[in-house]
Amino acid sequence: MAKAHITTKAGAKITIEGNPEEVAVIVRQLDGAEVTSKGRRRVTTRAQKPTARQTATPTNLVLSLIESGFFKKPKDLVAVKKALEEMGHYYPVTTLSPSLLRIVRKHRLRRIKEEKRWLYTG
């Protein structure tokens, strides 16, 4: 009777007992390859996790400005537009306004009205 002791990447210890063919099949399955009924080896790959990089949408860009401390002092819509342009992203204020309003509704920013215009602050 064949015996195999395996330690996984997660630290789990596995002991396998059986005839040599059975042990070999299980070891291959644990390695990421699967043996078909005809004895051929078929390699299976695990799905890759999506990268942590987010797409450059106006909302995500404004959230990155919040994280960098841009809104510590109140800023108007034009100041936000200029800050995004400095980062290389050009959006009209008509596109930025709804994004900022959504962020305000999620309580990530506050909005203050001064002299007939809105100021955004963190």
Secondary structure as UniProt FT lines:
FT   STRAND          2..7
FT   TURN            9..10
FT   STRAND          13..18
FT   HELIX           20..31
FT   STRAND          33..35
FT   TURN            37..38
FT   STRAND          41..43
FT   HELIX           58..67
FT   TURN            68..69
FT   HELIX           70..72
FT   STRAND          75..76
FT   HELIX           77..86
FT   TURN            87..88
FT   HELIX           93..105
FT   TURN            106..107
FT   STRAND          110..114
FT   TURN            115..116
FT   STRAND          117..121
//
